[in-house]
């Protein structure tokens, strides 16, 4: 037997490792044993200080590898383990799990900023065994320049969890993870590194190894890749006629699904719709999205873990790392765009139970949602060069609010682009914002085009998954390059469907009523974007109350599964212009009636609100017939005059206005919209509130600018009414 540190044999080390595992899993008998590949990874890390990449299915026990390795390394005098972890849900689970094994874990993330100083002091004092760090911290200037160098020197083990996030070939690329290159370069050569993921095909696996620099060590990295079959999962697809049938099916059959579980939706709007409907039908469910407050998220997680709810209705915000071994089902209301992402999410179920149900209920809105998210890919070279030029011309670092008016990108997308450029060395994040490094930079158009083709291929794979008559588990495993894939014998194609597609008339009527109920509030803009003066627009701070629009209404959201399905084809860029359809007019009338009768409405005598005295439209170059006819129909039904339209001042101006970036859109609109004399005269004569009608609102700035002009022209109140909002 080979002697290890301090004369310890491999056999002794294995016994110690199994003992730590027993404490971790709460095995009082001490009979718990590591899987063979778990032990191989631990031995490589602890005994040989190697770098290892572990690609194993969800629930296999990847976290046990780094918990056990941490305990063994700490006993041997190593510094704390640093785990780079993407989600708060994962961090909370990890801290609790570590405590069971006597390992003191702390976390630094956006939700506990008030504790950072204390935690850093504990790390320095040696009282922390594991420090979990969100990837965003790696690119924070203070953390990167002050904390990260100290960690690199003191770290006993570096763990990169959900390592597929490093790869832009993967389904969930996160540029913050690429900052790990810096930390790896600064690590002493004998510090072991572990990367783990459950969702990587062969190309992503190779790319992760490259990004981590595992191929640069003197000894080749250990790669442990196992079969991805989950014997507890029974996969199935239910193809139902429309969104109403899918909601009705959930209402009728949710209680038939084992235990408690997760219902995934593709958008926040859908998650909120489904949650409200299922609650109305008597089911105990909670919503979990990117818009959910941290405290509410934690409560929802706790309720699911304790089986106090039948399901969380969640977006992908509830994803990597959420650990509930007895999760009995995962249902997708809408198909993810990637089989890899889908397999990751369904892998939440059945970790600690013999049987779990996995069902996909695809919808016709899925493709439109895929297309929207695909539009957020890496920007064009022209846009990148523009950003680099703006930074290069500045003598001081530029913050995102300062950059936004000069670059036509939504702030979140702008930030992601800058992080990629930071990793590439073209820009650097410093105190006060971003600055150019002056280093040459090449736009890798071939790589970005390949990624786009990869996304398209993944979307086709999900279409094929829905229609395949072959084994569904084998299908997914092949897409993850699992060479051991064989028919599972459990899915609906192998063993036959387990659920009927029929729904009750009562649930179907209720779901149709829910989805066909029109009306979404539109909160008005109350603050001008920052940085407008830098682009020659003298608007800043709070919009004066006398210039603001009131709370408005939309018929629906483009992202929802009810009216969104009706409105998306009508408002698509390639859709022909024409008169507003009768069913849309009828729904708008319902919205107006509910608005008038609701709290603060003009039919509520106690509110003091005045009835609109007329209708004003917003001129359109793309849908003039639609908007004109909508204004005319509303005016006729409401028995009030169509006063005119807010028009564009320069008829020869570019018809393309930025739609995603607030500062750019406001810059384009400022001075372009005008109230013509005929409308101004009509407003002065009417002397009251007006309905402001447009086709849809994406940023809210067209409505805000038009409202300011109308109020200054004499309207006492501006009530925006649009067919759709983006969110």
Buried (B, 14 or more C-beta within 10 A) or exposed (E): EEEBEEEBEBEBBBEBBBBBBBBBEEBEEEEBBBBEBBBBBBBBBBBBBBBBBBBBBBBBBBBBBBBBBBBBBBEEEBBBBBBBBBBBBBBBBBBEBBEEBEBBBBBBBEBBEEBBEEBBEBBEEEEBBBBBBBBBBBBBBEBBEEBBEEBBEBBBBBBBBBBBBBBBBBBBBBBBBBBBBBBBEBBEEEBBBBBBBBBBBEEBBBBBBEBBBBEEBEEEBBBBBBBBBBEBBBBBBBEBEBBBBBBBBBBBBBEEBBBBBBBBBBBBBBBBBBBBBBBEBEBBBBBBBEEBEEEBBBBBBEBBBEBEBBBBBBBBBBBBBBBBEBBBBBBBBBBBBBBBBBBBBBBBBBBEBEBBBBBBBBBBBBBBBBEBEEEEEBBEEEBBEBBBEBBEEBEEBBEBBBBBBBBBBBBEBBBBBBBBBBBBEBBBBEEEBBBBBEEEBEBBEEEBEEBEEBBEEBBEBBEEBBEBEBBBBBBBBBBBBBEEBEBBEBBBBBEEEEBEEEBEEEBBEBBBEBBBBBBBEBEBBEEBBBBBEBBEBEBEEEBEEEBBBBEBBBBBBBBBBBBBBBBBEBBEEEEEBEBBEEEBBEBBBBBBEBBBEBEEBBEEEEEEBEEBBBBBBBBBEEBEEBBBBBBBBBBEEBEBBBBBBBBBEEEEEEEEBBBBBBBBBBBBBBEBBBBBEEBBBBBEEBEBBBBBBBBBBBBBBBBBBBBBBBBEBBBBBBBBBBBBBBB
